[in-house]
Amino acid sequence: MSKYGISPEVFDQMVKDQGGVCAICEDRPATHVDHSHMTGEVRGILCKRCNSALGYFDDDPQIIRQAIQYLRGEL
């Protein structure tokens, strides 16, 4: 957590504020600090799967929008 500039107490409070679950899927335990690779700013606490997914999409909203369109059969 210190790698991202937050203390264990701040991490625990963020997890508590999210109800203990991932900020994206709201299904799995929040265990991984998510941060912007551009600014370094912490955005929230995610599960490993959602955190990895954002990384694979290079944190690019356009790629994520295209993935949504693809899943909806719109592409």
LINZI-V916466 format. One record per pair of residues at least 4 apart in sequence whose C-alpha atoms are under 6 Angstrom apart, sorted by the first residue. I is the first residue (numbers start at 0). J is the second residue. D is the distance in Angstrom with one decimal. If there is no record, write none. Layout:
# LINZI-V916466
I	J	D
I	J	D
This chain:
# LINZI-V916466
0	5	5.6
1	5	5.4
5	9	6.0
14	19	4.9
15	19	5.3
19	28	6.0
19	29	5.8
20	25	5.2
20	27	5.5
20	28	4.4
20	29	4.6
21	25	4.8
21	27	5.7
21	28	5.7
21	29	4.3
21	45	4.3
21	46	5.2
22	45	5.6
27	46	5.9
28	46	5.8
29	44	5.4
29	45	4.7
29	46	4.8
30	45	6.0
30	46	5.4
31	44	5.4
31	45	5.1
31	46	5.8
32	44	4.7
33	41	5.8
33	42	5.6
33	43	5.4
33	44	5.6
34	39	5.7
34	40	5.3
34	41	4.1
34	42	5.3
35	39	4.9
35	40	5.4
45	50	5.7
53	58	5.3
54	58	6.0
68	73	5.0
69	73	5.7
69	74	5.2
